[in-house]
Amino acid sequence: MSILTTVTFRFQTPAGPETVWRSLTDEPRHFPGLTIDSDWRAGSTVRLGSGGLAIVGRVLRCEPVARLSHTLGDHPARPEVYVTWELTPIAGGTVVELYVDELGDGRDITGARPEDIAEIESAWQPVVDALRTVIDRCIR
């Protein structure tokens, strides 16, 4: 039995949703040390890579300037990670939320283990931080 663990990241930026969207889709530098390749249309492949490493997924939903959802994992038919970026315009900027839903091995049927959450946070916080840096550079 697999257990779904969800970790949410959230930050606010003075950049508008269009700038954030471009930073997510046109400037894929928010994945530190990895290249990312996709046309970001629903059903399209998402490929992250570095050297010989390749992580493949599928775009699930793409609503420009609002929401981008895709999977990541070694087996596109059985993805291990679901990633959703949501952009909410607010007065003076945008709220950016990242939801990372990861399937665990089910060793603990009571729910997510603290070490699973810590592992997800340690993997994705640098991505969020790098995205903020890219956005900040765009608005300077």
SVG drawing of the C-alpha trace seen along z (x, -y; Angstrom):
<svg xmlns="http://www.w3.org/2000/svg" viewBox="-6 -47 33 49">
<polyline fill="none" stroke="black" stroke-width="0.4" points="0.0,0.0 1.4,-3.4 1.0,-6.5 0.7,-9.9 2.7,-12.6 2.0,-16.2 4.4,-19.1 3.4,-22.6 5.8,-25.5 4.5,-29.1 6.0,-32.5 4.9,-35.9 6.7,-38.0 6.2,-41.5 6.4,-40.1 3.2,-39.7 1.9,-36.3 3.2,-36.7 6.7,-37.1 6.4,-34.1 4.9,-32.0 7.8,-32.9 10.3,-32.0 8.6,-28.6 8.2,-27.7 10.6,-29.8 13.5,-30.0 13.8,-26.5 16.7,-27.5 14.6,-26.8 15.9,-23.2 19.4,-23.6 21.9,-21.6 19.3,-20.1 18.0,-20.9 14.3,-20.7 12.7,-20.1 8.9,-20.3 6.6,-22.3 4.2,-22.5 1.1,-21.3 -1.2,-18.8 0.0,-15.3 3.5,-16.3 6.6,-14.8 8.6,-16.6 12.3,-15.5 14.7,-16.6 18.3,-15.6 21.9,-16.0 24.7,-14.1 23.4,-10.5 20.5,-11.0 17.0,-11.4 13.7,-11.8 10.7,-11.7 7.1,-12.7 4.0,-14.1 2.3,-17.5 -1.1,-16.9 -2.6,-20.4 -1.4,-23.7 -3.3,-26.9 -1.0,-29.7 -0.3,-32.3 -2.3,-30.3 -1.5,-26.6 1.0,-24.0 0.8,-20.3 3.1,-17.5 4.5,-14.2 8.0,-13.0 9.3,-9.5 11.1,-6.7 7.9,-5.2 5.5,-7.8 2.6,-5.3 3.3,-5.1 4.7,-8.4 6.2,-8.8 5.9,-12.5 3.1,-14.9 4.1,-18.6 1.6,-21.5 2.5,-25.2 -0.3,-27.6 0.0,-31.3 -2.5,-33.7 -2.4,-37.4 -2.7,-39.7 -2.4,-43.4 1.3,-44.2 2.4,-40.8 1.8,-37.1 1.5,-34.3 3.3,-31.2 2.4,-27.8 4.1,-24.5 2.5,-21.3 4.6,-18.2 2.7,-14.9 5.0,-11.9 4.0,-8.3 5.8,-6.5 6.4,-2.8 3.6,-2.3 5.8,-1.1 3.8,-3.2 0.1,-3.1 -0.6,-5.8 0.6,-8.4 3.7,-10.3 6.7,-9.8 8.7,-12.8 11.7,-11.7 9.7,-11.4 8.5,-15.0 12.1,-16.2 13.4,-14.4 10.8,-16.1 11.5,-19.5 15.3,-19.1 14.8,-18.2 12.4,-20.9 13.4,-23.9 16.4,-24.6 14.1,-24.6 11.8,-27.1 14.7,-29.3 16.2,-29.2 12.9,-30.1 12.7,-33.1 16.1,-34.2 15.2,-33.9 12.0,-36.0 13.9,-38.6 16.4,-39.0 13.5,-39.5 12.0,-42.4 15.2,-44.3"/>
</svg>
